[in-house]
Amino acid sequence: MAAQSPIDLVRTMIDLSTITNPAETRLRRASNIWDLRAIAKRRTPKGPFDYTDGAAEDEVGLARARQAFQDIELHPTVLEDVSTVSTGWDVLGTRSAYPLAIAPTGFTRLMHTAGETAGARSAAAYGIPFTLSTLGTTSIEHTRAASPTGRLWMQLYMMRDRSRSIELVHRAKAAGYDALHITVDTPVAGARHRDRRNGMQFPPRLTPTAMLDAAPKVEWWWSFLTGAPIEFAAISEWDGTVAELLDTMFDPSVDYDALEEVRAAWDGPIVVKGVQSLADARRLADLGVDAITLSNHGGRQLDRAPVPFLLLPEVAKEVGADVEIHLDTGIMSGTDIVAAIALGARSTMIGRAYLYGLMAGGQAGVNRALAILTDEIARTMRLLGVHALEELGPQHVTQLERLRPRR
């Protein structure tokens, strides 16, 4: 018998068909969003990772928001046939496969060059909306081209030059975006200490410190340096720190008159994002907006602001019959999402959870993040013994008290 060549010998020892893409294997091993975060941290330079992961000042608000979701007790009903569950319903008048949307995030292509394109495509594949930020790094038109049939929402910052904001509204309308989310919690930029310490700037520069950090993250740098130039949604170019850009764009004079000016330029659903009190929720509901988003900007603006999830039950009781209530900040699991729906939210938004997936593996990483969350939504519903979102209610969730006002 002729001797086997080295290649033939290897083939007899290893079934080459079982060798998979290392990135796919890495992502498949991620069991939850926290696993994706760990992968993202290993693969992304410190500046972009901390921009995503961090929050304002001492980051107390973000920690409290996440703790609030942990401090719940769930109450299942047993002996229910939950072989099939319905995870979708109408959000802003259009069917959504899950009570979930991808939140607007700025500078997204710093996390991975796939950026908003990956988010929009994954959202469309899962039947949920994708929201493009005013500070997004892909244009309104190119995001639509990447997701020609997906549901797209546009987030709007009220800029000092109001005409630039109105121009974005017109462009989003022409590109077929179906809802406008006006963010109202940014009169000035929050103090994000991690970004300042890292010297986070745009575009990133290969300083000596950055080069040391980049050594084990060559793939990120190669992708960034060889990829297509970054194209902002709202600005043509910028050369400076992120904090300087935010202070240039945000307008501390924004008031209800400015809100009406934007409403006059848009004939679709209007969502006001950044509501943090019952009084503001009531006033906006009386003004006839289509939805409000209870949000403290992911803890990135005013540290120690009210936790949206804790505010949710009283707002739902007061205005839930008059306006849709959406919720973000601190969501890291499908169980968090189900709890929010049970306490009165119509939909939820994820920012960091999506970006951890993006940093962990680009398009495939976002797909993995959404697979994890949607699986968790369906599984939690089954374990609670509910067949449809409409059956969820306060009887399924108790918020356990940790922080309460001193009397």
C-alpha positions as a Markdown table, in Angstrom:
| # | Residue | x | y | z |
|---|---|---|---|---|
| 1 | Met | 0.0 | 0.0 | 0.0 |
| 2 | Ala | 1.4 | 3.4 | -1.0 |
| 3 | Ala | 2.3 | 5.7 | 1.8 |
| 4 | Gln | -0.2 | 8.5 | 2.4 |
| 5 | Ser | 0.8 | 12.1 | 1.8 |
| 6 | Pro | 0.8 | 14.4 | 4.8 |
| 7 | Ile | -2.4 | 16.1 | 3.4 |
| 8 | Asp | -4.2 | 12.8 | 3.0 |
| 9 | Leu | -3.1 | 11.8 | 6.5 |
| 10 | Val | -4.6 | 14.9 | 8.0 |
| 11 | Arg | -7.8 | 14.4 | 6.0 |
| 12 | Thr | -8.2 | 10.9 | 7.5 |
| 13 | Met | -7.8 | 12.3 | 11.0 |
| 14 | Ile | -10.0 | 15.4 | 10.7 |
| 15 | Asp | -13.4 | 15.8 | 9.0 |
| 16 | Leu | -12.7 | 19.2 | 7.3 |
| 17 | Ser | -16.4 | 19.8 | 6.9 |
| 18 | Thr | -16.7 | 20.2 | 10.7 |
| 19 | Ile | -14.2 | 23.2 | 10.7 |
| 20 | Thr | -16.3 | 26.3 | 11.1 |
| 21 | Asn | -15.7 | 30.0 | 10.8 |
| 22 | Pro | -13.9 | 31.1 | 14.1 |
| 23 | Ala | -16.1 | 34.2 | 14.3 |
| 24 | Glu | -19.3 | 32.1 | 14.0 |
| 25 | Thr | -18.1 | 29.7 | 16.7 |
| 26 | Arg | -17.2 | 32.6 | 19.0 |
| 27 | Leu | -20.6 | 34.2 | 18.6 |
| 28 | Arg | -22.5 | 30.9 | 18.9 |
| 29 | Arg | -20.9 | 30.4 | 22.3 |
| 30 | Ala | -22.4 | 33.6 | 23.6 |
| 31 | Ser | -25.3 | 32.6 | 25.8 |
| 32 | Asn | -26.5 | 36.1 | 26.7 |
| 33 | Ile | -25.8 | 39.8 | 26.0 |
| 34 | Trp | -23.2 | 39.9 | 28.8 |
| 35 | Asp | -21.2 | 37.2 | 26.9 |
| 36 | Leu | -21.3 | 39.4 | 23.8 |
| 37 | Arg | -20.1 | 42.4 | 25.9 |
| 38 | Ala | -17.0 | 40.3 | 27.0 |
| 39 | Ile | -16.2 | 39.5 | 23.4 |
| 40 | Ala | -16.7 | 43.1 | 22.4 |
| 41 | Lys | -14.3 | 44.3 | 25.1 |
| 42 | Arg | -11.6 | 42.0 | 23.9 |
| 43 | Arg | -11.9 | 43.0 | 20.2 |
| 44 | Thr | -12.5 | 46.7 | 20.3 |
| 45 | Pro | -10.1 | 49.6 | 21.2 |
| 46 | Lys | -10.7 | 51.2 | 24.6 |
| 47 | Gly | -12.0 | 54.5 | 23.2 |
| 48 | Pro | -14.9 | 53.1 | 21.2 |
| 49 | Phe | -15.7 | 50.4 | 23.7 |
| 50 | Asp | -15.8 | 52.9 | 26.6 |
| 51 | Tyr | -17.9 | 55.3 | 24.6 |
| 52 | Thr | -20.5 | 52.5 | 24.2 |
| 53 | Asp | -20.2 | 51.0 | 27.7 |
| 54 | Gly | -19.9 | 54.1 | 29.7 |
| 55 | Ala | -22.3 | 56.7 | 31.1 |
| 56 | Ala | -22.3 | 60.1 | 32.7 |
| 57 | Glu | -20.2 | 61.2 | 35.7 |
| 58 | Asp | -20.1 | 58.3 | 38.2 |
| 59 | Glu | -22.4 | 56.1 | 36.1 |
| 60 | Val | -24.8 | 55.7 | 39.0 |
| 61 | Gly | -27.8 | 56.1 | 36.9 |
| 62 | Leu | -26.9 | 53.3 | 34.5 |
| 63 | Ala | -26.1 | 51.0 | 37.4 |
| 64 | Arg | -29.5 | 51.8 | 39.0 |
| 65 | Ala | -31.3 | 51.1 | 35.8 |
| 66 | Arg | -29.8 | 47.7 | 35.4 |
| 67 | Gln | -30.4 | 46.9 | 39.1 |
| 68 | Ala | -34.1 | 47.8 | 38.7 |
| 69 | Phe | -34.6 | 45.1 | 36.2 |
| 70 | Gln | -32.8 | 42.6 | 38.4 |
| 71 | Asp | -35.0 | 43.6 | 41.4 |
| 72 | Ile | -38.2 | 42.1 | 40.1 |
| 73 | Glu | -40.2 | 39.0 | 41.0 |
| 74 | Leu | -42.0 | 37.2 | 38.2 |
| 75 | His | -45.3 | 35.4 | 38.8 |
| 76 | Pro | -46.0 | 32.5 | 36.4 |
| 77 | Thr | -49.3 | 30.7 | 35.7 |
| 78 | Val | -48.9 | 27.0 | 35.4 |
| 79 | Leu | -50.6 | 24.2 | 33.4 |
| 80 | Glu | -51.1 | 26.5 | 30.3 |
| 81 | Asp | -50.5 | 25.1 | 26.8 |
| 82 | Val | -47.8 | 27.5 | 25.6 |
| 83 | Ser | -46.5 | 25.4 | 22.6 |
| 84 | Thr | -47.1 | 28.5 | 20.5 |
| 85 | Val | -46.8 | 32.1 | 21.7 |
| 86 | Ser | -47.4 | 35.4 | 19.8 |
| 87 | Thr | -44.5 | 37.8 | 20.4 |
| 88 | Gly | -45.7 | 40.6 | 18.2 |
| 89 | Trp | -48.3 | 43.4 | 18.0 |
| 90 | Asp | -48.7 | 46.9 | 16.5 |
| 91 | Val | -46.3 | 49.6 | 17.4 |
| 92 | Leu | -47.1 | 53.1 | 16.1 |
| 93 | Gly | -49.7 | 51.6 | 13.9 |
| 94 | Thr | -47.6 | 48.9 | 12.2 |
| 95 | Arg | -47.0 | 45.3 | 13.1 |
| 96 | Ser | -43.7 | 44.6 | 14.9 |
| 97 | Ala | -42.6 | 41.0 | 15.3 |
| 98 | Tyr | -41.4 | 41.7 | 18.9 |
| 99 | Pro | -42.0 | 44.7 | 21.3 |
| 100 | Leu | -38.5 | 45.8 | 20.5 |
| 101 | Ala | -36.6 | 48.3 | 18.4 |
| 102 | Ile | -32.9 | 49.2 | 17.9 |
| 103 | Ala | -32.3 | 52.5 | 19.5 |
| 104 | Pro | -30.5 | 55.4 | 17.9 |
| 105 | Thr | -26.8 | 55.4 | 18.6 |
| 106 | Gly | -24.1 | 57.9 | 17.6 |
| 107 | Phe | -20.7 | 57.2 | 16.0 |
| 108 | Thr | -21.8 | 53.6 | 15.4 |
| 109 | Arg | -19.1 | 52.8 | 12.7 |
| 110 | Leu | -16.5 | 53.5 | 15.4 |
| 111 | Met | -17.7 | 50.3 | 17.1 |
| 112 | His | -17.4 | 48.3 | 13.8 |
| 113 | Thr | -17.3 | 49.4 | 10.2 |
| 114 | Ala | -20.5 | 47.6 | 9.5 |
| 115 | Gly | -22.2 | 50.2 | 11.6 |
| 116 | Glu | -25.8 | 51.2 | 11.0 |
| 117 | Thr | -25.9 | 49.0 | 7.9 |
| 118 | Ala | -25.7 | 45.9 | 10.1 |
| 119 | Gly | -28.2 | 47.2 | 12.5 |
| 120 | Ala | -30.8 | 48.1 | 9.9 |
| 121 | Arg | -30.4 | 44.7 | 8.0 |
| 122 | Ser | -30.6 | 42.7 | 11.2 |
| 123 | Ala | -33.7 | 44.6 | 12.4 |
| 124 | Ala | -35.4 | 44.0 | 9.1 |
| 125 | Ala | -34.6 | 40.3 | 9.3 |
| 126 | Tyr | -36.2 | 40.1 | 12.8 |
| 127 | Gly | -39.2 | 42.2 | 11.9 |
| 128 | Ile | -38.5 | 45.1 | 14.2 |
| 129 | Pro | -37.7 | 48.8 | 13.6 |
| 130 | Phe | -34.2 | 50.3 | 13.3 |
| 131 | Thr | -33.7 | 53.9 | 14.5 |
| 132 | Leu | -31.0 | 56.1 | 12.8 |
| 133 | Ser | -29.4 | 58.7 | 15.0 |
| 134 | Thr | -28.8 | 62.3 | 14.0 |
| 135 | Leu | -25.2 | 61.4 | 15.0 |
| 136 | Gly | -25.2 | 58.2 | 13.1 |
| 137 | Thr | -22.3 | 57.4 | 10.8 |
| 138 | Thr | -24.3 | 56.3 | 7.8 |
| 139 | Ser | -26.4 | 58.7 | 5.8 |
| 140 | Ile | -30.2 | 58.6 | 5.8 |
| 141 | Glu | -30.3 | 57.5 | 2.2 |
| 142 | His | -27.6 | 54.8 | 2.5 |
| 143 | Thr | -29.2 | 53.3 | 5.5 |
| 144 | Arg | -32.4 | 53.0 | 3.5 |
| 145 | Ala | -30.5 | 51.5 | 0.6 |
| 146 | Ala | -29.0 | 48.9 | 3.0 |
| 147 | Ser | -32.5 | 48.0 | 4.2 |
| 148 | Pro | -34.9 | 48.7 | 1.3 |
| 149 | Thr | -37.9 | 47.0 | 2.8 |
| 150 | Gly | -37.1 | 47.4 | 6.5 |
| 151 | Arg | -38.9 | 49.6 | 9.0 |
| 152 | Leu | -36.8 | 52.7 | 9.7 |
| 153 | Trp | -37.3 | 55.4 | 12.3 |
| 154 | Met | -35.4 | 58.7 | 12.4 |
| 155 | Gln | -34.1 | 60.2 | 15.7 |
| 156 | Leu | -33.7 | 64.0 | 15.7 |
| 157 | Tyr | -31.6 | 66.2 | 17.9 |
| 158 | Met | -32.8 | 69.8 | 17.9 |
| 159 | Met | -29.7 | 71.6 | 16.7 |
| 160 | Arg | -28.8 | 75.2 | 17.2 |
| 161 | Asp | -29.2 | 75.7 | 13.5 |
| 162 | Arg | -32.9 | 74.7 | 13.3 |
| 163 | Ser | -32.9 | 74.6 | 9.5 |
| 164 | Arg | -30.5 | 71.7 | 9.6 |
| 165 | Ser | -32.9 | 69.7 | 11.8 |
| 166 | Ile | -35.8 | 70.4 | 9.5 |
| 167 | Glu | -33.6 | 69.4 | 6.5 |
| 168 | Leu | -33.1 | 66.0 | 8.2 |
| 169 | Val | -36.8 | 65.6 | 8.7 |
| 170 | His | -37.5 | 66.2 | 5.0 |
| 171 | Arg | -34.7 | 63.8 | 4.0 |
| 172 | Ala | -36.1 | 61.1 | 6.3 |
| 173 | Lys | -39.6 | 61.6 | 4.9 |
| 174 | Ala | -38.4 | 61.3 | 1.3 |
| 175 | Ala | -36.5 | 58.1 | 2.1 |
| 176 | Gly | -39.6 | 56.4 | 3.6 |
| 177 | Tyr | -38.8 | 56.5 | 7.3 |
| 178 | Asp | -42.1 | 56.1 | 9.1 |
| 179 | Ala | -41.6 | 57.7 | 12.5 |
| 180 | Leu | -39.7 | 60.6 | 14.0 |
| 181 | His | -38.2 | 60.3 | 17.4 |
| 182 | Ile | -37.4 | 63.7 | 18.9 |
| 183 | Thr | -34.8 | 63.5 | 21.7 |
| 184 | Val | -35.5 | 66.2 | 24.4 |
| 185 | Asp | -33.0 | 65.4 | 27.2 |
| 186 | Thr | -29.9 | 66.9 | 25.6 |
| 187 | Pro | -29.9 | 70.7 | 26.2 |
| 188 | Val | -26.1 | 70.2 | 26.7 |
| 189 | Ala | -23.9 | 67.1 | 26.6 |
| 190 | Gly | -23.6 | 65.0 | 29.8 |
| 191 | Ala | -20.1 | 64.7 | 31.5 |
| 192 | Arg | -18.8 | 61.4 | 30.2 |
| 193 | His | -15.6 | 61.0 | 32.1 |
| 194 | Arg | -14.4 | 57.8 | 30.3 |
| 195 | Asp | -14.4 | 59.6 | 27.0 |
| 196 | Arg | -12.5 | 62.6 | 28.4 |
| 197 | Arg | -9.9 | 60.3 | 30.0 |
| 198 | Asn | -9.5 | 58.4 | 26.8 |
| 199 | Gly | -9.3 | 61.5 | 24.7 |
| 200 | Met | -12.1 | 60.1 | 22.6 |
| 201 | Gln | -12.1 | 62.0 | 19.3 |
| 202 | Phe | -13.3 | 61.7 | 15.8 |
| 203 | Pro | -11.8 | 60.5 | 13.6 |
| 204 | Pro | -9.7 | 58.2 | 15.9 |
| 205 | Arg | -6.0 | 58.8 | 15.8 |
| 206 | Leu | -3.1 | 56.3 | 16.2 |
| 207 | Thr | -1.5 | 58.1 | 19.1 |
| 208 | Pro | 1.2 | 56.2 | 21.1 |
| 209 | Thr | -1.4 | 55.2 | 23.7 |
| 210 | Ala | -3.8 | 54.1 | 21.0 |
| 211 | Met | -1.1 | 52.0 | 19.3 |
| 212 | Leu | -0.4 | 50.1 | 22.5 |
| 213 | Asp | -4.1 | 49.5 | 22.9 |
| 214 | Ala | -4.5 | 48.5 | 19.3 |
| 215 | Ala | -1.8 | 45.8 | 19.3 |
| 216 | Pro | -4.2 | 42.9 | 20.1 |
| 217 | Lys | -7.0 | 44.5 | 18.1 |
| 218 | Val | -5.5 | 44.6 | 14.6 |
| 219 | Glu | -8.6 | 43.5 | 12.9 |
| 220 | Trp | -10.6 | 46.5 | 14.2 |
| 221 | Trp | -7.9 | 49.0 | 13.0 |
| 222 | Trp | -7.4 | 47.3 | 9.7 |
| 223 | Ser | -11.1 | 47.4 | 9.0 |
| 224 | Phe | -11.4 | 51.0 | 10.1 |
| 225 | Leu | -8.4 | 52.2 | 8.1 |
| 226 | Thr | -9.3 | 50.3 | 4.9 |
| 227 | Gly | -13.1 | 50.7 | 5.0 |
| 228 | Ala | -15.2 | 53.3 | 3.3 |
| 229 | Pro | -15.0 | 56.8 | 4.7 |
| 230 | Ile | -17.5 | 57.5 | 7.4 |
| 231 | Glu | -20.5 | 59.4 | 6.3 |
| 232 | Phe | -22.5 | 61.1 | 9.0 |
| 233 | Ala | -26.3 | 61.4 | 9.0 |
| 234 | Ala | -26.3 | 65.0 | 9.9 |
| 235 | Ile | -22.8 | 66.6 | 9.5 |
| 236 | Ser | -20.4 | 66.6 | 6.6 |
| 237 | Glu | -17.2 | 66.2 | 8.7 |
| 238 | Trp | -15.7 | 66.7 | 12.1 |
| 239 | Asp | -12.2 | 66.8 | 13.4 |
| 240 | Gly | -12.2 | 67.1 | 17.2 |
| 241 | Thr | -13.4 | 65.5 | 20.4 |
| 242 | Val | -16.8 | 63.9 | 20.7 |
| 243 | Ala | -17.6 | 66.2 | 23.6 |
| 244 | Glu | -16.9 | 69.3 | 21.5 |
| 245 | Leu | -19.1 | 68.0 | 18.7 |
| 246 | Leu | -22.0 | 67.3 | 21.1 |
| 247 | Asp | -21.8 | 70.8 | 22.6 |
| 248 | Thr | -21.8 | 72.3 | 19.1 |
| 249 | Met | -24.9 | 70.5 | 18.0 |
| 250 | Phe | -27.1 | 70.4 | 21.1 |
| 251 | Asp | -29.4 | 73.5 | 21.7 |
| 252 | Pro | -30.1 | 74.6 | 25.3 |
| 253 | Ser | -32.9 | 76.9 | 24.1 |
| 254 | Val | -35.2 | 74.0 | 22.8 |
| 255 | Asp | -38.7 | 74.4 | 24.2 |
| 256 | Tyr | -42.3 | 73.4 | 23.3 |
| 257 | Asp | -42.4 | 75.9 | 20.4 |
| 258 | Ala | -39.4 | 74.2 | 18.8 |
| 259 | Leu | -41.3 | 70.9 | 19.2 |
| 260 | Glu | -44.2 | 72.3 | 17.3 |
| 261 | Glu | -42.0 | 73.6 | 14.6 |
| 262 | Val | -40.7 | 70.1 | 13.9 |
| 263 | Arg | -44.2 | 68.6 | 14.1 |
| 264 | Ala | -45.3 | 71.0 | 11.4 |
| 265 | Ala | -42.6 | 69.5 | 9.1 |
| 266 | Trp | -43.6 | 65.9 | 9.6 |
| 267 | Asp | -46.9 | 64.2 | 8.9 |
| 268 | Gly | -46.1 | 60.7 | 10.4 |
| 269 | Pro | -46.0 | 59.4 | 13.9 |
| 270 | Ile | -44.1 | 61.6 | 16.4 |
| 271 | Val | -42.3 | 60.1 | 19.4 |
| 272 | Val | -40.8 | 62.3 | 22.2 |
| 273 | Lys | -37.8 | 60.5 | 23.6 |
| 274 | Gly | -36.2 | 61.4 | 27.0 |
| 275 | Val | -39.3 | 61.8 | 29.2 |
| 276 | Gln | -38.4 | 61.5 | 32.9 |
| 277 | Ser | -41.4 | 62.7 | 34.9 |
| 278 | Leu | -45.1 | 62.0 | 35.2 |
| 279 | Ala | -45.9 | 65.7 | 34.6 |
| 280 | Asp | -44.0 | 65.9 | 31.3 |
| 281 | Ala | -45.6 | 62.6 | 30.2 |
| 282 | Arg | -49.1 | 64.1 | 30.9 |
| 283 | Arg | -48.3 | 67.3 | 29.1 |
| 284 | Leu | -47.0 | 65.6 | 26.0 |
| 285 | Ala | -50.0 | 63.2 | 25.9 |
| 286 | Asp | -52.3 | 66.2 | 26.1 |
| 287 | Leu | -50.4 | 67.7 | 23.1 |
| 288 | Gly | -51.3 | 64.7 | 21.1 |
| 289 | Val | -47.9 | 63.1 | 20.4 |
| 290 | Asp | -48.1 | 59.5 | 19.2 |
| 291 | Ala | -45.7 | 58.1 | 21.8 |
| 292 | Ile | -43.3 | 59.0 | 24.5 |
| 293 | Thr | -40.1 | 57.1 | 25.4 |
| 294 | Leu | -39.3 | 56.9 | 29.1 |
| 295 | Ser | -35.6 | 57.3 | 28.9 |
| 296 | Asn | -32.7 | 58.9 | 30.8 |
| 297 | His | -30.5 | 58.5 | 27.7 |
| 298 | Gly | -28.9 | 55.3 | 28.9 |
| 299 | Gly | -27.6 | 57.2 | 31.9 |
| 300 | Arg | -25.4 | 59.3 | 29.6 |
| 301 | Gln | -26.8 | 62.7 | 30.3 |
| 302 | Leu | -28.0 | 63.5 | 33.9 |
| 303 | Asp | -26.5 | 61.0 | 36.2 |
| 304 | Arg | -28.9 | 59.8 | 39.0 |
| 305 | Ala | -31.9 | 60.8 | 36.9 |
| 306 | Pro | -35.1 | 58.8 | 37.5 |
| 307 | Val | -34.9 | 55.2 | 36.4 |
| 308 | Pro | -37.3 | 54.8 | 33.5 |
| 309 | Phe | -38.4 | 51.2 | 34.5 |
| 310 | Leu | -39.3 | 52.4 | 38.0 |
| 311 | Leu | -41.2 | 55.3 | 36.5 |
| 312 | Leu | -43.1 | 53.1 | 34.1 |
| 313 | Pro | -46.1 | 51.9 | 36.2 |
| 314 | Glu | -47.3 | 55.3 | 37.4 |
| 315 | Val | -46.9 | 56.8 | 33.9 |
| 316 | Ala | -48.8 | 53.8 | 32.3 |
| 317 | Lys | -51.6 | 54.3 | 34.8 |
| 318 | Glu | -51.8 | 58.0 | 34.1 |
| 319 | Val | -51.4 | 58.2 | 30.3 |
| 320 | Gly | -51.3 | 54.7 | 29.0 |
| 321 | Ala | -54.8 | 55.0 | 27.5 |
| 322 | Asp | -53.8 | 58.2 | 25.7 |
| 323 | Val | -50.4 | 57.6 | 24.3 |
| 324 | Glu | -48.0 | 54.7 | 23.5 |
| 325 | Ile | -45.3 | 54.3 | 26.1 |
| 326 | His | -41.8 | 53.1 | 24.9 |
| 327 | Leu | -38.9 | 52.4 | 27.3 |
| 328 | Asp | -35.2 | 52.3 | 27.2 |
| 329 | Thr | -32.1 | 52.3 | 29.5 |
| 330 | Gly | -30.7 | 49.3 | 31.2 |
| 331 | Ile | -32.3 | 46.6 | 29.0 |
| 332 | Met | -30.0 | 43.6 | 28.7 |
| 333 | Ser | -32.3 | 40.6 | 28.3 |
| 334 | Gly | -35.6 | 39.4 | 26.9 |
| 335 | Thr | -36.9 | 39.0 | 30.4 |
| 336 | Asp | -36.3 | 42.8 | 30.9 |
| 337 | Ile | -38.4 | 43.4 | 27.8 |
| 338 | Val | -41.2 | 41.2 | 28.9 |
| 339 | Ala | -41.3 | 42.8 | 32.4 |
| 340 | Ala | -41.5 | 46.3 | 30.7 |
| 341 | Ile | -44.4 | 45.2 | 28.6 |
| 342 | Ala | -46.2 | 43.7 | 31.6 |
| 343 | Leu | -46.0 | 47.0 | 33.4 |
| 344 | Gly | -47.4 | 49.1 | 30.6 |
| 345 | Ala | -44.8 | 49.7 | 27.8 |
| 346 | Arg | -45.8 | 49.2 | 24.2 |
| 347 | Ser | -42.3 | 48.7 | 23.0 |
| 348 | Thr | -38.7 | 48.9 | 24.2 |
| 349 | Met | -35.4 | 50.0 | 22.7 |
| 350 | Ile | -31.9 | 48.5 | 22.9 |
| 351 | Gly | -28.7 | 50.5 | 22.4 |
| 352 | Arg | -25.7 | 49.0 | 24.2 |
| 353 | Ala | -27.1 | 45.4 | 23.9 |
| 354 | Tyr | -27.1 | 45.8 | 20.1 |
| 355 | Leu | -23.7 | 47.6 | 20.0 |
| 356 | Tyr | -22.1 | 44.8 | 22.1 |
| 357 | Gly | -23.1 | 42.4 | 19.3 |
| 358 | Leu | -21.9 | 44.7 | 16.6 |
| 359 | Met | -18.5 | 45.0 | 18.3 |
| 360 | Ala | -18.3 | 41.3 | 18.9 |
| 361 | Gly | -18.9 | 40.3 | 15.3 |
| 362 | Gly | -20.3 | 42.9 | 12.9 |
| 363 | Gln | -23.4 | 41.8 | 11.1 |
| 364 | Ala | -23.3 | 38.3 | 12.5 |
| 365 | Gly | -22.9 | 39.8 | 16.0 |
| 366 | Val | -26.0 | 41.9 | 15.7 |
| 367 | Asn | -27.9 | 38.9 | 14.4 |
| 368 | Arg | -26.6 | 37.0 | 17.5 |
| 369 | Ala | -27.7 | 39.7 | 19.9 |
| 370 | Leu | -31.2 | 39.8 | 18.4 |
| 371 | Ala | -31.4 | 36.0 | 18.4 |
| 372 | Ile | -30.6 | 35.9 | 22.1 |
| 373 | Leu | -33.1 | 38.6 | 23.0 |
| 374 | Thr | -36.0 | 37.3 | 20.9 |
| 375 | Asp | -35.4 | 33.7 | 22.2 |
| 376 | Glu | -35.5 | 35.1 | 25.7 |
| 377 | Ile | -38.7 | 37.0 | 25.1 |
| 378 | Ala | -40.5 | 33.8 | 23.8 |
| 379 | Arg | -39.0 | 31.6 | 26.6 |
| 380 | Thr | -40.0 | 34.0 | 29.4 |
| 381 | Met | -43.5 | 34.3 | 28.0 |
| 382 | Arg | -43.8 | 30.5 | 28.0 |
| 383 | Leu | -42.5 | 30.2 | 31.5 |
| 384 | Leu | -45.0 | 32.8 | 32.7 |
| 385 | Gly | -47.8 | 30.8 | 31.0 |
| 386 | Val | -48.9 | 33.5 | 28.6 |
| 387 | His | -49.7 | 33.0 | 25.0 |
| 388 | Ala | -49.6 | 36.6 | 23.7 |
| 389 | Leu | -48.3 | 40.0 | 24.7 |
| 390 | Glu | -51.9 | 41.2 | 25.3 |
| 391 | Glu | -52.1 | 38.8 | 28.2 |
| 392 | Leu | -49.1 | 40.3 | 30.1 |
| 393 | Gly | -50.0 | 42.6 | 32.9 |
| 394 | Pro | -48.9 | 43.9 | 36.4 |
| 395 | Gln | -50.0 | 40.6 | 37.9 |
| 396 | His | -46.9 | 39.0 | 36.3 |
| 397 | Val | -44.3 | 41.4 | 37.7 |
| 398 | Thr | -43.5 | 42.8 | 41.2 |
| 399 | Gln | -40.9 | 45.5 | 41.4 |
| 400 | Leu | -39.0 | 44.8 | 44.7 |
| 401 | Glu | -38.1 | 48.0 | 46.6 |
| 402 | Arg | -34.5 | 48.9 | 47.0 |
| 403 | Leu | -34.5 | 52.7 | 46.4 |
| 404 | Arg | -37.5 | 54.7 | 47.6 |
| 405 | Pro | -37.9 | 58.3 | 48.6 |
| 406 | Arg | -37.2 | 59.3 | 52.2 |
| 407 | Arg | -40.5 | 60.5 | 53.8 |
